């Protein structure tokens, strides 16, 4: 292999290794937490670089890159090797979450409505969009979660009437609601969550504060819980942990692959998973998939959930 190419691979690999380590320090600084989003990309770069340099004078560097690659692969393995719990009973709840980016719902929702889901969560929805939603497909109740002091927010389409409770947010960019739906004989609390994107220190603080507050609220719930939406964080970030670990939530990606959803219009290897479905351990995921690319820069996520077996058998 030509020396310039070896040097390039070595430099790229070292940069990925440094970013790998700094990504574990997301609690210390928001910029480090941003680096944690790209575990898949680091793993791919480091594996290629380590393999290419292994039989060259760069061998010691290759060994260090292999260690960094292993750290990323370890974080990715549960998404491919994990196994969801089996379902208990026949009752199912199908939910779709989608950040519409304030675009025309008629153009963006063909695939979503074809799924015939029980609950559809639309983020960055507008009142203009809501006016058209009822005409797209009969059988849904359209419930607006757009606050009176804002121009956009959450819209929920459901098979049964629901009552939305708006959750406090630290930023006007966030919009989250809670409501309850039935799953067989059980009521389930659904948290439809959209928090600020972490593009600055302040917005990252807002995101983390909201995710932590929602996690604390869920920890006090006495019924099964589903969290779905645009969390503007990947599973490897400090922000994500503030929600998932605080509330002891199960990630529906476990055993179902990475499911990267953003930015939808870029080549799939560079996308990251920002749109999520999480749940408490009294539920389990029967199906999970990422929908197609539309005009939005997010892809929809569809999940089918069921009750999990109880501990007493």
Phi, psi and omega per residue, in radians:
X1 nan 2.334 -3.118
X2 -0.999 2.501 -3.115
X3 -1.014 -0.728 3.114
X4 -1.029 -0.660 3.120
X5 -1.193 -0.694 3.084
X6 -1.072 -0.758 3.125
X7 -1.114 -0.692 3.113
X8 -1.103 -0.783 3.111
X9 -1.112 -0.715 3.127
X10 -1.097 -0.773 3.133
X11 -1.125 -0.785 3.129
X12 -1.111 -0.715 3.133
X13 -1.131 -0.738 3.121
X14 -1.111 -0.719 3.106
X15 -1.064 -0.744 3.121
X16 -1.162 -0.622 3.116
X17 -1.171 -0.730 3.106
X18 -1.118 -0.772 3.119
X19 -1.102 -0.628 3.091
X20 -1.017 -0.854 -3.131
X21 -1.159 -0.768 -3.123
X22 -1.140 -0.487 3.120
X23 -1.096 -0.356 3.092
X24 -1.399 -0.092 -3.079
X25 -1.871 0.489 -3.069
X26 -1.055 -0.483 3.119
X27 -1.184 -0.450 -3.081
X28 -1.384 -0.627 -3.080
X29 -2.716 2.434 -3.063
X30 -1.082 -0.576 3.121
X31 -1.113 -0.660 3.081
X32 -1.142 -0.649 3.133
X33 -1.146 -0.581 3.062
X34 -1.077 -0.666 -3.133
X35 -1.116 -0.475 -3.103
X36 -1.196 -0.245 -3.076
X37 -1.214 -0.303 -2.894
X38 -1.943 0.684 -3.108
X39 -1.055 -0.693 3.137
X40 -1.098 -0.776 -3.104
X41 -1.178 -0.733 3.104
X42 -1.053 -0.775 -3.116
X43 -1.029 -0.791 -3.127
X44 -1.110 -0.816 -3.136
X45 -1.083 -0.784 -3.065
X46 -1.207 -0.647 3.110
X47 -1.124 -0.804 3.137
X48 -1.122 -0.789 -3.107
X49 -1.146 -0.781 -3.124
X50 -1.106 -0.747 -3.140
X51 -1.151 -0.671 -3.099
X52 -1.244 -0.537 -3.069
X53 -1.680 -0.083 -2.995
X54 -1.068 -0.582 -3.082
X55 -1.971 0.688 3.117
X56 -2.275 3.049 3.056
X57 -1.059 -0.203 3.107
X58 -1.473 0.262 -3.027
X59 -0.938 -0.772 3.119
X60 -1.061 -0.655 3.080
X61 -1.140 -0.713 3.128
X62 -1.029 -0.678 3.133
X63 -1.113 -0.739 3.114
X64 -1.151 -0.675 3.108
X65 -1.147 -0.614 3.107
X66 -1.130 -0.656 3.095
X67 -1.127 -0.780 3.115
X68 -1.113 -0.676 3.092
X69 -1.079 -0.742 -3.136
X70 -1.080 -0.630 3.125
X71 -1.099 -0.722 3.114
X72 -1.237 -0.742 3.138
X73 -1.060 -0.672 3.127
X74 -1.038 -0.663 3.121
X75 -1.264 -0.454 -3.103
X76 -1.524 -0.426 -3.019
X77 -0.971 -0.728 -3.104
X78 -1.022 -0.449 -3.131
X79 -1.303 -0.331 -3.135
X80 -1.915 -0.505 -3.070
X81 -1.866 -0.249 3.137
X82 -1.177 2.731 -3.128
X83 -2.242 2.084 3.079
X84 -1.103 2.726 3.064
X85 -1.120 2.688 3.038
X86 -1.208 2.738 3.117
X87 -1.425 2.517 3.052
X88 -1.880 1.966 -3.126
X89 1.571 3.082 -3.051
X90 -1.730 -0.194 -3.082
X91 -1.166 2.416 -3.131
X92 -2.335 2.618 3.030
X93 -2.264 2.033 -3.123
X94 -1.771 2.254 -3.074
X95 -2.307 2.446 3.086
X96 -2.177 2.342 3.077
X97 -2.111 2.420 -3.042
X98 -2.703 2.236 2.994
X99 -1.567 1.915 -3.015
X100 -1.383 -0.241 -3.110
X101 1.025 0.588 3.097
X102 1.024 0.497 -3.138
X103 -1.693 2.943 -3.111
X104 -1.055 2.060 -3.095
X105 -1.140 -0.455 -3.138
X106 -1.098 -0.691 -3.126
X107 -1.292 -0.680 -2.967
X108 -1.529 -0.304 -2.900
X109 -1.865 0.149 -3.115
X110 -0.983 -0.893 -3.137
X111 -1.123 -0.716 -3.092
X112 -1.077 -0.820 -3.112
X113 -1.215 -0.495 3.091
X114 -1.142 -0.384 -3.138
X115 -1.276 -0.357 3.113
X116 1.029 0.736 -3.075
X117 -1.229 2.786 3.076
X118 -1.315 -0.622 -3.112
X119 -2.385 2.312 3.068
X120 -2.148 2.174 3.139
X121 -1.868 2.109 -3.138
X122 -1.988 2.114 3.129
X123 -1.840 2.695 -2.991
X124 0.928 0.749 3.031
X125 -1.546 2.783 -3.129
X126 -2.190 2.882 3.091
X127 -1.150 -0.582 3.080
X128 -1.103 -0.724 3.101
X129 -1.123 -0.725 -3.122
X130 -1.064 -0.550 -3.132
X131 -1.132 -0.422 -3.122
X132 -1.709 -0.326 -2.996
X133 -1.104 -0.673 -3.093
X134 -1.114 -0.417 -3.118
X135 -1.511 -0.208 -3.053
X136 -1.271 -0.715 -3.086
X137 -2.753 2.264 3.115
X138 -1.310 2.818 3.086
X139 1.744 -0.065 3.114
X140 -1.963 2.481 2.935
X141 -1.650 2.186 3.137
X142 -1.662 2.053 -3.112
X143 -2.075 2.166 -3.089
X144 -1.555 2.271 3.018
X145 -1.921 0.280 3.135
X146 -1.346 2.090 -3.114
X147 -1.185 2.652 -3.068
X148 -1.140 -0.402 -3.121
X149 -1.634 0.171 -3.114
X150 -2.317 2.799 -3.112
X151 -1.672 -0.249 3.128
X152 -2.579 2.891 -3.103
X153 3.059 -2.423 -3.056
X154 -1.813 2.373 2.965
X155 -2.152 2.371 -3.127
X156 -2.049 2.241 2.972
X157 -1.831 2.218 -3.074
X158 -2.454 2.765 3.128
X159 -1.381 -0.310 -3.119
X160 -2.281 2.643 3.097
X161 -1.061 2.479 -3.141
X162 -2.339 2.862 3.052
X163 -2.092 2.075 -3.117
X164 -1.530 2.456 2.980
X165 -2.034 2.049 3.105
X166 -1.270 2.308 3.134
X167 -1.644 2.543 3.122
X168 -1.046 2.509 3.091
X169 -2.270 2.615 -3.131
X170 -1.518 -0.243 -3.067
X171 -2.435 2.571 3.074
X172 -1.123 -0.300 3.121
X173 -1.318 -0.286 -3.110
X174 -1.684 2.662 3.100
X175 -2.764 1.957 -3.081
X176 -2.364 2.512 -3.139
X177 -2.384 2.816 3.040
X178 -2.186 2.475 3.027
X179 -2.695 3.014 -3.105
X180 -2.153 2.470 3.072
X181 -2.366 2.896 3.133
X182 -1.642 2.481 2.991
X183 -2.245 1.647 -3.005
X184 1.121 -2.184 -3.134
X185 -1.594 0.095 -3.038
X186 -1.984 2.457 2.997
X187 -1.566 2.420 -3.122
X188 -2.128 2.337 3.038
X189 -1.519 2.202 3.113
X190 -1.914 2.189 3.043
X191 -1.835 1.933 3.074
X192 -1.625 1.975 -2.895
X193 -2.130 2.258 2.964
X194 -2.396 2.091 -3.111
X195 -2.056 2.942 -3.087
X196 -1.083 2.566 3.049
X197 -1.340 2.468 -3.018
X198 -1.490 1.096 -3.071
X199 -1.646 0.019 3.076
X200 -2.716 2.966 3.119
X201 -1.069 -0.744 -3.112
X202 -1.151 -0.797 -3.122
X203 -1.169 -0.598 3.064
X204 -1.145 -0.726 3.071
X205 -1.065 -0.730 3.106
X206 -1.071 -0.816 3.119
X207 -1.028 -0.872 -3.097
X208 -1.106 -0.720 3.138
X209 -1.070 -0.744 -3.131
X210 -1.211 -0.747 3.135
X211 -1.115 -0.707 3.121
X212 -1.156 -0.719 3.132
X213 -1.119 -0.704 3.107
X214 -1.160 -0.708 3.092
X215 -1.044 -0.729 3.116
X216 -1.131 -0.703 3.139
X217 -1.134 -0.748 3.134
X218 -1.121 -0.637 3.132
X219 -1.033 -0.409 3.114
X220 -1.640 0.003 3.139
X221 -1.234 2.588 3.101
X222 -1.976 0.290 3.083
X223 -2.348 2.874 3.075
X224 -1.009 2.596 -3.069
X225 -2.294 2.433 2.966
X226 -2.084 2.316 3.015
X227 -2.008 2.191 -3.127
X228 -2.467 2.483 3.078
X229 2.630 -2.929 3.124
X230 -1.635 1.733 -3.077
X231 -1.524 -0.058 -3.126
X232 0.810 0.688 3.067
X233 -2.779 2.618 3.060
X234 -1.687 2.923 -3.072
X235 -1.114 -0.158 -3.057
X236 -1.791 0.113 -3.075
X237 -1.673 2.785 3.060
X238 -1.109 -0.687 3.133
X239 -1.042 -0.781 3.135
X240 -1.077 -0.728 -3.123
X241 -1.115 -0.573 3.131
X242 -1.059 -0.558 3.075
X243 -1.501 -1.011 -2.970
X244 -1.147 -0.742 -3.106
X245 -1.362 -0.645 3.121
X246 -1.061 -0.707 -3.086
X247 -1.718 0.025 3.139
X248 0.965 0.930 -3.087
X249 -1.645 2.637 3.081
X250 -1.718 2.333 3.134
X251 -1.493 2.175 -3.128
X252 -1.164 -0.206 3.063
X253 -1.236 -0.348 -3.101
X254 -0.997 2.062 -3.131
X255 1.372 -0.015 -3.090
X256 -2.066 0.172 3.126
X257 1.556 3.053 -3.069
X258 -1.219 -0.781 3.112
X259 1.140 0.841 -3.138
X260 -1.136 2.443 -3.013
X261 -2.231 -0.141 -3.032
X262 -2.576 2.526 -0.180
X263 -1.366 2.212 -2.935
X264 -1.064 -0.507 -3.026
X265 -1.525 -0.046 3.064
X266 -1.630 2.844 3.140
X267 -0.966 2.406 -2.949
X268 -1.011 -0.553 -3.127
X269 -1.132 -0.294 -3.129
X270 -1.746 -0.004 3.110
X271 -1.340 2.770 3.101
X272 -2.279 2.714 -3.111
X273 -1.509 1.806 3.093
X274 -1.839 -0.323 -3.085
X275 -1.828 2.244 -2.893
X276 -2.373 2.755 2.887
X277 -2.270 2.077 3.100
X278 -2.093 2.839 -3.128
X279 -2.753 2.807 3.036
X280 -1.324 2.856 -2.978
X281 -1.343 0.001 3.006
X282 -1.506 0.063 3.028
X283 -2.132 2.881 3.071
X284 -2.532 2.766 -3.124
X285 -1.717 2.180 3.128
X286 -1.612 -0.673 3.109
X287 -2.485 2.643 3.037
X288 -2.684 2.374 3.087
X289 -2.682 2.738 3.039
X290 -1.744 2.312 -3.114
X291 -1.368 -3.106 -3.043
X292 -1.345 2.944 3.043
X293 -1.329 2.291 3.065
X294 -2.082 -2.704 3.092
X295 -1.347 -0.331 3.085
X296 -1.261 2.732 3.071
X297 -1.543 0.104 2.982
X298 -1.948 2.636 2.981
X299 -1.795 2.559 3.112
X300 -1.257 2.732 3.058
X301 -2.158 2.320 3.120
X302 -2.056 2.347 3.089
X303 -2.430 2.481 3.049
X304 -1.966 2.155 -3.073
X305 -2.054 2.728 3.099
X306 -2.509 2.956 3.042
X307 -1.221 2.523 3.070
X308 -1.642 2.762 3.104
X309 -1.048 2.493 3.091
X310 -1.380 2.787 -3.099
X311 -1.161 -0.392 -3.106
X312 -1.571 0.192 3.092
X313 1.433 nan nan
